[in-house]
Amino acid sequence: MLIPVLIAVTVAVILITIILVVSGAKHNAKGSRAEKVANSVQKKGVSAVVKEYEKKLAHDPHNVEALSGLGSVYYDDGNWEKVWAIYKKLFELSSAHTEINVAEVTRKWGIAGYNLKKYDEAINALMFSIKKEPNAYETNFFLGSALMETQVYDKAAYCFKKCKLIAPENNEVNKQLGLCLFKSQKYKDSLAYLKKALDVEPENKELLYDMAVAMTEAGMGDKALKIFVHLRPDPVFGAQACLEAGKMHERTKDFQAAITDYEIAGKLEKVPEQIALQIKYRCANAYIAANNIPKGLVLLKQIQSSHPGYKDVDSLVSRYQELNQNQNLQVYLMSGTSDFVALCRKFITVFFKNAFVKIEDVSVASESIEIICDVESNKWEAKNMFRFYRTQTVIGDIYVREFHAKMRDARCDNGYCVTMGSFSESAHQYTEGRPIDLIEKDALCAALKKINMLN
């Protein structure tokens, strides 16, 4: 009973030993093959080694040793077209030749595909390789890069994060992972990796610009603005940086700083047409917001001439051309509250030109101001309420109804609603038979011109 057991154990040990020896031999053969190619190239030169392998392949197109050697030479030389063809052929032969290292073949085939911008084929090859060797850094890296090129950012990020686990000290992947997270709009997550990548490549303006955008989206506007301002003179990213800096300055109502940003962009060469157009449009609006209507109009008319129908340029030109000719109209629509109130008081004085006007009360709201005044002439006297709207839109009857109620509470005899826009038909209908006059744009502009003449 003991003898058969001993025999079985002995046979098993012998079989395991044979398997280990064969496996080791294969591994050593693969290692020695790579070393053999390298040594041959060093001794004979690349061209001689290539001729040697090509001669073997002329006799046997399926010579695995020659194909592998030639593939290694071309791979080291970066001849991706030939690498692609050779490793594709080796993969096709791998089912009949067990000595072929499929993980290595598909990895190099996939890397060649990536470099040739054959991203879908590269992904297929690298996916096959990763099934054989899940923890190969290079395979994960290039698979992530190919997935990123096809905008499959979630899977690409997974590959790059795996690279970080495989080789935590390797900084090569930080750039790709940072850009991948940035392009998938995970701005806050991208910042740490973009910063590490910039530590290695401090002159990389693309990374710097993307980091500034990510900071903006992550609520770090102050830091982002400093980077955009720093990038303004850059020939590649300067125009876009000027545009972003200008937008940020506009949001804080620092229109002079925004104008500076846009003017710097205007001096750069080779600015893409659409960015240049955006910059000119925003610069025009910044000039107008800074009460420099003439300069804003010049830019708007340039846009109108070169790009007819662009955004609301036609209506802006029409509007600000009128404003440019009427100083009081500018004050009415654009000046601060104190200047606006002073102008409205003048309006009332001109409106009742042959009477004595005494202002009783002025109240300022977000959309309008109200003035209550006593007016006395030789023939009559009355208590009046004026409401001045700065909007240029259509005002509905609900506002007129509310104004009428306020008039009655204040015991006013007459009411006047004044707007730079117009009143709806229902608003006009409501005033019929009521002591309310609706004064619209044309009448207001005429009155403001009279004030100009009196000044």
Secondary structure, 3 states (H helix, E strand, C coil): CHHHHHHHHHHHHHHHHHHHHHHHHHHHHHHHHHHHHHHHHHHHCHHHHHHHHHHHHHHCCCCHHHHHHHHHHHHHHCCHHHHHHHHHHHHHHCCCCCCCCHHHHHHHHHHHHHHCCCHHHHHHHHHHHHHHCCCCHHHHHHHHHHHHHCCCHHHHHHHHHHHHHHCCCCCHHHHHHHHHHHHCCCHHHHHHHHHHHHHHCCCCHHHHHHHHHHHHHCCCHHHHHHHHHHHCCCCCCHHHHHHHHHHHHHHCCCHHHHHHHHHHHHCCCCCCHHHHHHHHHHHHHHHHHCCCHHHHHHHHHHHHHHCCCCCCHHHHHHHHHHHHHCHHHHHHHHCCHHHHHHHHHHHHHHHCCCCEEEEEEEEECCCEEEEEEEEECCCCEEEEEEEEECCCCEECHHHHHHHHHHHHHCCCCEEEEEECCEECHHHHHHHCCCCEEEECHHHHHHHHHHHHHHC
